[in-house]
Amino acid sequence: MDTETIAARKRELRRELRARRAHRYAGEEGAALRAEQAQRILVHAEPLIAQVERAAGAAAAAGDGARPLVAAFHPTPTEADVLPLVRRLVRAGARLVFPAAAGTELDWILWDGRSPFADSPGRGFGREPAGRRLGPDALADATLVLAPAVAVDRSLTRIGHGAGYYDRALSTVPDRARVVAVVHPDELLPAGALPRGEHDVPIPEVLTADGLVSLVTSTSR
């Protein structure tokens, strides 16, 4: 599949997937379902929380003050809600950063775990904190990255919102870091369901309200 065909197919899939998401999670019933699923996401994320707690404990024991860095995102109203998990990760000892548009790259903003979020000027972005900006290379120190997606398939292919921000950001993440896409259960698709371009970064794990799934080993936890 050539580059133009891949791009056209991605646009078509985004329209379909976003429409399905909007239909299911709109209105009061949709919001209630999303809130219930957010609590299930939190339960299934226990291995991630435990990893961050261990890293925070090791940093404290070493006395270097380098708490583990976790990248998250503030979800739009129909995206999988990671905020209960984010708050739990703060209590686990993580430093949280959130994305902000900065030209063709993502900048990363520190969140203190308490301050409110403001609307982002970036189109398609969730809200962002008003903390210190760390620049586009901040994920080079990441322990865990929670990445948004429109969908992910079981051949490790992620389809995002179309601007390529996250693929560029994920290319800076160290091998030791854990990268997990967070989506709704029906947005984890069969292998080969999504077209992959040459710049698309493979996603090794997916977290949904139904579980934490390794796409490398094909196991759920």
N, C-alpha and C positions, 0 to 999 in steps of 0.2 A: 504494500500500500504506500503510495507516494505521499509527500508532505502535504500537498493540497487536499488530497482525499482524506488523510487523517484529520486535518484541521476541520474540514466540513463535517465529518462524522462526529467529531467531538462537539461541535456546535449543536448538531441535531440531538445528541444524547443529553447535553446540558439542558436544552429546552424541555425534553421529555422528563428528565429526572427532577428538575426544579418544579415543573408543573405537578408531578406526582407528590412531591414533598409539600408543596403549598396546599394541595387539596387535603392531604392527610392531617397536617398540623395547623391548619387555619382555624380560627374561631375558638370558642371556649372548650369544646371537646378536644380539639387538637392540642390546645395549650395544656390541658389536663393530662393527656397522653404523654406529651413531651416531658412534663414535670415528673410523671411516674417513671418514665424511662431514664431520666437523669439520675434517679436514686438507684436504679438497677445498674447503670453505668458505674456509679460510685462503688457498688458492691463488687462488680467484676474487675475493677481497677486495683483491687487489693495488692496484687503482686507488684504493680508499679509504685504504689504508696510505700510498700515495704522496702523496695529498692532505694527510694529516695530517703527514707528514714535511716537505712544503713549508711548511705553516703553522707548524710548529715551527721550521724554519730561518728563516723570515721574522721570527718573534717574537724569536729569538735575535739576529738581525742588528739588529733595532730596539732591542734592549737593554731591552725593557719587562718581560721575564719572564713574559709572558702566554702560557703554553703553550696549545695548542688544547684545548678541552674536548670530550670524547667521552662520551656517555651510553651505557651498555651495560646488560646484565641478566645475572644469574646464572641459568642455565637450570634448570628442573625436570628430573627424570631422563629424561623423554621428549621434551623440547623440543630443537630444533636446538642443538648445542653451540657457542657462540660464544667459549668461554674461550680456546682457542688463539689466536684472532684478537685477543681483548682483551689478552692478554699481548704479542702482537706490536705492538699499538698503543701500549702503554706504552713499549716500546723505541723506537718511532718518535717519542716525545716528547710523547704526549698526557697530559693529566690525565683520569683516568677517574672517572666517577661512576656509582653504582648506585642503583636506586630502593628506597624504603622507604615503606610505608603510613603516612600521617599524616592521619587523619580521612578526608575525601573527596578529598584531593590526594595526590600523590606528593612525598615529600621526596627529596633527592638527597645521597648520602653519598660523599665522596671516598675513593678507594682508592689506597694507596701503591704498588701493584704487587707487594707481597710478603706482606702480612698475611693471615692466614686469614679465611675467611668463617664466619659463624654463622647458625644457622637464623633465619629471619624470623618475627616474631610475626604477620605479615599472612597471611591465608588465601590460598593460591594463589600466593604469592610464592616465588621462589627464595631462596637464601641472600644475606646482606648483609654488607658489611665493617663494621668498627668505627671508621671514620674520622670526620672532621668533617662535620657536616650543613650543607648550603648553602641549604636551604629550597626551597619549591616553584617559585621563579622562576629556579632555576639554569640551566635550559635556554635562557634568553634569551641566554646567552653561548656556546651550543653551536656547534661546527664540524660535528659528526657525531652523529647519534642512531641507534643500533642498537636497534630496537624489537621486542619479542616479538609474536607473533600466533598465533591458532589457525589462521588461513588468510588469504590475500589473493587477490583476483581481479584480472584484467587491466583492469578498469575503475577501478582504484586504491582499491578498497574493502577495508578491513581488518576482520576480526572478532577481537576480543580475548577476554578472559576474563569479561567481563560487568559489571564494576564501573565502567567508564568512566574509570578512572584515566589511561590513556595518551592518550585523546582530549583530556582536559583538559590534560595535560602538553604534548602536541604542539601545542596551540593557542598556546603561549607561545614556540615555537621560531622564531627569525628566518628570514626568507626566504633568507638566504645559506647557512643550514645545510643539510646533506644528511641526509635522513631515509630510512632503509633498514630494512625489516622483514626479519627473519631467520627462515625457516621451512624445513621439509623440502621436497624437490622436489615431492612430490605435493600439497602444500598451497598451491601457486600455481595457482589455478583459472581457468577461462575467464571472460571478461568477462561480467558480469551474474549470476554464480553466487551472489553474496552480496548480501543486502539491505542497503541503506544508510539509516541514520537521519540526521536533520538535524544531529546533533552529531558524526557520524563524520568524522574528519579524513582526507582522501585521502592515500594513500601512494604516492609517486612511484617508489620503487625497491624491489626485493626481492632478497635474497641467499639462495641455496640452494647445496647441494652440486653442483648442475648449472650454476650461473653467477650472475652479477650482471646483473639484468634491469631496464632502464628501462621502466616502465609508461607513461611519457609518450611516448617515442619507439618503444616496442616493440622494443628492441634488447637483445641479450645481449652480455656481455663476459667 
